[in-house]
């Protein structure tokens, strides 16, 4: 899957680094669970054309989130930069998608 993360001299200590990596993995599991629930909600509740678009949007958002999380896990010894704001944006997209599916 991904290579083991080794702390750098100026990076966080090993235990903190491992906890951070595990928290990112929990985040990826949460993204997967939310994606499956949103896709199920779209397939069951939404009209067929809307359901197809919603499932495609959820799938693309999930793939982007997993990619960003993997990049963040590999780059744990580097500063955050742009991946964290992108993950937050994807979470907001999930929230909007879920709200739109519940309202429709």
Residue pairs with C-beta under 8 A, 6 or more apart in sequence:
2 70
2 73
2 74
3 74
5 17
5 18
5 21
5 73
5 74
5 76
5 77
6 77
7 13
7 14
7 17
7 77
8 77
11 17
11 76
11 77
12 20
12 76
12 77
17 76
17 77
20 76
21 73
21 76
24 69
24 72
24 73
24 76
25 69
25 73
27 69
27 87
28 65
28 66
28 69
28 70
31 62
31 65
31 66
31 69
31 90
31 94
32 62
32 66
34 94
34 98
35 58
35 59
35 61
35 62
35 94
38 54
38 58
38 94
38 97
38 98
38 101
39 54
39 55
39 58
39 59
41 98
41 101
41 102
42 50
42 51
42 54
42 55
42 58
42 101
43 51
43 55
45 101
45 104
46 54
46 101
46 104
50 104
54 97
54 100
54 101
57 93
57 97
58 94
58 97
61 90
61 93
61 94
61 97
64 86
64 90
65 87
65 90
65 91
68 83
68 86
68 87
68 90
69 87
71 83
72 80
72 83
72 84
72 87
75 83
